[in-house]
Amino acid sequence: MRICIFFDRIRAEEKALYDAIVRAGADPVMYDSKDFYASINGGTLPPQLRDVDVVIQRCVSHYRALHSSMVLEHKGLKVVNSYRCLDTCGNKLLTSILLSEAGVPTPKTYVAFTKEPALKALDEVGYPAVLKPVVGSWGRLLALVKDPRAAETIIEHREHLPPLYQVYYVQEYVKRPPRDIRSFVVDGEVIAAIHRYSAPNEWRTNTALGGRAERCEVTPEIEELSVKAAEAVGGFFLGVDLMEGPEGLLVHEVNAVVEFRNSVPATGVDIPGIAVKRMIQAYKR
């Protein structure tokens, strides 16, 4: 079986997936997305991508991952995760809508497109609140808005940014411990979970911002909500982010190109090995 890792940067995760493919007895193919081109109406794929059984989408760039997966699927290849899953998880608003439709509890969320409605949304959510870009990762451009004056300053700044940042995604600030939960779902099963603790003087828990990972027990509630969230976005290998709110767990994000370098040592679970094994079982011809 030939498994392609489609990347734009080789990180610890891509190396771990490569090793997992070799250990599983499959044939790994590394393909740099920066070399990719393909005809939409006819033609063939680059030689390295022919006769590939499954492509693992690992591009860091959301738009490169999204559009390359669109083309690869158009050419008949199976991609983990699919274009539709990437499109959903890459847009926080779309993710929130689908989670809500699936009955998955999420933080109270509003959307607005101009300053005054955004300020009204913040008033209804209550301060402090969180203002996020609808597209983005690693906690970038998230703002903890503490009062109306701060809200006006942030929104006025974003009025001068590209239109994407003028979609005001407003979310309640959940009163939680100084941590959240990241669960790893592979083919409908939670295989591991971590607590992500905030770095000192940081309210965001992203490990990219210095957050610390520790093993988290997979409770029945974590299992149920993570699987429901994965089903809602239609993914095969996902990271589901949950928060411990006053009234129970809330899902606030789902990641389709999931990072796991800090989670493997924290949990003792071979996350890339299990993911690759399940892909072989699911996609073997």
C-alpha positions as CSV (number, residue, x, y, z in Angstrom):
1,M,0.0,0.0,0.0
2,R,1.3,3.5,-0.9
3,I,0.5,6.3,1.5
4,C,1.5,9.9,0.5
5,I,2.3,12.6,3.1
6,F,1.4,15.8,1.3
7,F,3.2,18.7,3.1
8,D,4.5,22.2,2.9
9,R,6.8,21.9,5.9
10,I,8.4,18.9,7.5
11,R,7.8,19.0,11.2
12,A,8.0,16.4,14.0
13,E,4.5,15.2,13.0
14,E,5.3,14.5,9.4
15,K,8.5,12.6,10.4
16,A,6.4,10.5,12.9
17,L,3.8,9.7,10.3
18,Y,6.6,8.6,7.9
19,D,8.0,6.3,10.5
20,A,4.6,4.9,11.3
21,I,4.0,4.1,7.6
22,V,7.3,2.3,7.4
23,R,6.5,0.3,10.6
24,A,3.1,-0.7,9.2
25,G,4.8,-2.2,6.2
26,A,3.4,0.3,3.7
27,D,5.3,2.4,1.2
28,P,5.6,6.1,2.2
29,V,5.7,8.8,-0.4
30,M,6.7,12.4,0.6
31,Y,5.3,15.1,-1.7
32,D,6.1,18.8,-1.3
33,S,3.0,20.8,-2.1
34,K,5.3,23.6,-3.4
35,D,6.1,21.3,-6.4
36,F,2.4,20.5,-7.2
37,Y,0.5,21.4,-10.3
38,A,-2.3,19.6,-12.1
39,S,-4.7,20.2,-14.9
40,I,-8.3,20.4,-13.8
41,N,-9.9,19.3,-17.1
42,G,-8.0,16.2,-18.0
43,G,-4.3,15.3,-17.7
44,T,-2.6,13.1,-15.2
45,L,-1.1,13.6,-11.7
46,P,2.6,14.0,-11.1
47,P,4.3,10.6,-11.3
48,Q,4.9,10.4,-7.5
49,L,1.1,10.7,-6.9
50,R,0.1,8.0,-9.3
51,D,-1.0,4.7,-7.8
52,V,-1.2,6.2,-4.3
53,D,-3.9,4.6,-2.1
54,V,-4.4,7.5,0.3
55,V,-3.0,11.0,0.8
56,I,-2.5,12.4,4.3
57,Q,-3.0,16.1,4.1
58,R,-0.4,17.8,6.2
59,C,0.0,21.3,4.8
60,V,0.3,24.0,7.5
61,S,-1.2,26.6,5.2
62,H,-5.0,26.3,5.4
63,Y,-5.6,27.6,1.9
64,R,-3.0,25.4,0.4
65,A,-4.3,22.3,2.2
66,L,-7.9,23.1,1.3
67,H,-7.3,23.7,-2.4
68,S,-4.8,21.0,-3.0
69,S,-7.2,18.5,-1.3
70,M,-9.9,19.7,-3.6
71,V,-7.8,19.0,-6.7
72,L,-6.5,15.6,-5.4
73,E,-10.0,14.4,-4.7
74,H,-11.1,15.7,-8.1
75,K,-8.4,13.4,-9.5
76,G,-9.8,10.4,-7.7
77,L,-7.5,10.2,-4.7
78,K,-8.6,9.5,-1.2
79,V,-7.5,12.3,1.2
80,V,-7.3,12.4,5.0
81,N,-8.9,14.7,5.9
82,S,-11.2,15.4,3.0
83,Y,-11.6,18.8,1.4
84,R,-15.1,19.2,2.9
85,C,-13.7,18.4,6.4
86,L,-10.9,20.9,5.9
87,D,-13.3,23.6,4.7
88,T,-15.5,23.1,7.8
89,C,-12.7,22.9,10.4
90,G,-10.9,25.8,8.8
91,N,-13.9,28.1,9.4
92,K,-14.8,28.6,13.0
93,L,-18.3,29.9,12.2
94,L,-19.1,26.9,9.9
95,T,-17.8,24.5,12.6
96,S,-20.0,26.2,15.3
97,I,-23.0,25.9,13.1
98,L,-22.5,22.2,12.3
99,L,-21.8,21.4,15.9
100,S,-24.9,23.2,17.0
101,E,-27.0,21.3,14.4
102,A,-25.6,18.0,15.7
103,G,-26.5,18.8,19.3
104,V,-23.0,19.2,20.5
105,P,-22.7,21.8,23.3
106,T,-20.6,24.8,22.4
107,P,-19.9,28.2,23.9
108,K,-22.4,30.9,23.3
109,T,-21.5,32.4,19.9
110,Y,-22.6,35.4,17.8
111,V,-21.5,36.7,14.4
112,A,-21.6,40.3,13.1
113,F,-20.2,42.2,10.1
114,T,-20.0,45.8,11.3
115,K,-18.9,47.7,14.4
116,E,-22.2,48.5,16.0
117,P,-23.8,45.0,15.7
118,A,-20.5,43.5,16.9
119,L,-20.7,45.7,20.0
120,K,-24.3,44.7,20.6
121,A,-23.3,41.0,20.3
122,L,-20.5,41.6,22.9
123,D,-23.0,43.2,25.2
124,E,-25.3,40.2,24.9
125,V,-22.5,37.7,25.5
126,G,-21.2,39.7,28.4
127,Y,-17.7,40.9,29.3
128,P,-15.1,39.5,29.3
129,A,-15.7,37.9,25.9
130,V,-13.5,36.5,23.1
131,L,-13.2,37.9,19.6
132,K,-11.8,35.5,17.1
133,P,-11.1,35.5,13.3
134,V,-13.2,32.9,11.6
135,V,-10.1,31.5,9.9
136,G,-6.8,31.1,11.8
137,S,-4.9,28.8,14.1
138,W,-2.4,28.6,17.0
139,G,-4.3,31.3,18.9
140,R,-3.3,34.1,16.5
141,L,-5.4,37.3,16.5
142,L,-7.6,36.0,19.3
143,A,-8.6,38.8,21.7
144,L,-9.8,38.6,25.2
145,V,-12.1,41.7,25.3
146,K,-12.6,42.9,28.9
147,D,-14.9,46.0,28.4
148,P,-16.7,48.1,25.8
149,R,-13.8,50.5,25.4
150,A,-11.4,47.7,24.6
151,A,-13.9,46.2,22.2
152,E,-14.2,49.5,20.3
153,T,-10.4,49.7,20.0
154,I,-10.0,46.2,18.7
155,I,-12.9,46.5,16.2
156,E,-11.7,49.8,14.9
157,H,-8.3,48.2,14.3
158,R,-9.8,45.3,12.5
159,E,-11.8,47.6,10.2
160,H,-8.5,48.4,8.5
161,L,-7.6,44.7,8.0
162,P,-8.6,42.5,5.1
163,P,-12.4,41.7,4.9
164,L,-11.9,38.3,6.4
165,Y,-11.1,40.0,9.8
166,Q,-14.3,42.0,9.6
167,V,-16.4,38.9,10.1
168,Y,-16.7,39.4,13.9
169,Y,-17.0,36.0,15.6
170,V,-17.9,36.7,19.2
171,Q,-17.8,34.0,21.8
172,E,-18.5,33.9,25.5
173,Y,-15.4,33.6,27.8
174,V,-16.1,30.3,29.5
175,K,-15.2,30.2,33.2
176,R,-13.0,27.2,33.2
177,P,-9.8,25.9,34.9
178,P,-6.5,27.2,33.4
179,R,-6.6,24.4,30.8
180,D,-8.7,22.8,28.1
181,I,-8.8,19.3,26.6
182,R,-7.6,18.1,23.2
183,S,-8.9,14.6,22.2
184,F,-7.7,12.7,19.2
185,V,-10.4,10.9,17.1
186,V,-9.4,8.3,14.5
187,D,-12.1,6.7,12.4
188,G,-14.8,7.4,15.0
189,E,-12.9,6.4,18.1
190,V,-11.1,8.6,20.7
191,I,-7.6,7.1,21.1
192,A,-6.1,9.6,23.5
193,A,-6.6,13.0,25.2
194,I,-4.5,15.6,26.9
195,H,-5.1,18.5,29.2
196,R,-3.5,21.7,27.8
197,Y,-2.4,24.1,30.5
198,S,-1.9,27.8,29.9
199,A,1.6,29.2,30.0
200,P,2.3,31.7,32.8
201,N,0.5,35.0,32.1
202,E,-1.3,33.6,29.1
203,W,-5.0,32.8,28.9
204,R,-4.8,30.8,25.7
205,T,-3.8,27.1,26.1
206,N,-2.2,26.5,22.7
207,T,1.1,24.6,23.0
208,A,2.4,26.8,20.2
209,L,2.1,29.6,22.8
210,G,3.9,27.7,25.5
211,G,1.0,25.6,26.8
212,R,1.9,22.4,28.7
213,A,0.4,19.0,27.8
214,E,-0.6,16.3,30.3
215,R,-2.5,13.1,29.9
216,C,-6.2,13.3,30.3
217,E,-8.4,10.4,31.1
218,V,-10.9,9.7,28.3
219,T,-14.2,9.9,30.2
220,P,-17.5,8.7,28.7
221,E,-18.5,12.4,28.2
222,I,-15.3,13.2,26.4
223,E,-15.7,10.1,24.2
224,E,-19.3,10.9,23.4
225,L,-18.8,14.6,22.6
226,S,-15.6,14.1,20.6
227,V,-17.1,11.4,18.4
228,K,-20.2,13.5,17.8
229,A,-18.1,16.5,16.9
230,A,-16.0,14.3,14.5
231,E,-19.2,13.0,12.8
232,A,-20.5,16.6,12.5
233,V,-17.5,17.8,10.5
234,G,-17.0,14.5,8.7
235,G,-13.3,13.8,9.5
236,F,-11.2,10.6,9.8
237,F,-8.2,11.9,11.9
238,L,-9.0,14.9,14.1
239,G,-8.2,16.9,17.2
240,V,-11.3,18.0,19.1
241,D,-10.9,20.9,21.6
242,L,-13.1,20.9,24.6
243,M,-13.5,23.2,27.7
244,E,-14.7,22.3,31.2
245,G,-17.5,24.9,31.7
246,P,-19.6,25.4,34.8
247,E,-22.4,23.2,33.4
248,G,-20.3,20.6,31.7
249,L,-18.0,20.1,28.7
250,L,-18.2,22.4,25.6
251,V,-16.6,21.8,22.2
252,H,-15.1,25.0,20.9
253,E,-13.0,23.8,17.9
254,V,-12.1,20.9,15.7
255,N,-8.7,20.5,14.0
256,A,-8.3,18.7,10.6
257,V,-4.5,18.9,10.3
258,V,-3.9,18.0,13.9
259,E,-0.6,18.4,15.7
260,F,0.5,15.7,18.2
261,R,4.2,16.0,18.9
262,N,3.6,17.0,22.6
263,S,0.7,14.6,23.0
264,V,2.5,11.3,22.3
265,P,5.0,11.6,25.2
266,A,2.3,13.0,27.5
267,T,-0.2,10.2,26.9
268,G,2.1,7.3,26.0
269,V,-0.2,6.6,23.0
270,D,1.3,6.0,19.5
271,I,-1.1,8.5,17.9
272,P,0.5,8.5,14.4
273,G,0.9,4.7,14.5
274,I,-2.8,4.1,15.3
275,A,-3.9,6.7,12.7
276,V,-1.8,5.0,10.0
277,K,-3.0,1.5,10.9
278,R,-6.6,2.6,10.7
279,M,-6.0,4.3,7.4
280,I,-4.6,1.1,6.0
281,Q,-7.6,-0.9,7.3
282,A,-10.1,1.7,5.8
283,Y,-8.5,2.4,2.4
284,K,-6.7,-0.8,1.5
285,R,-7.8,-1.9,-2.0
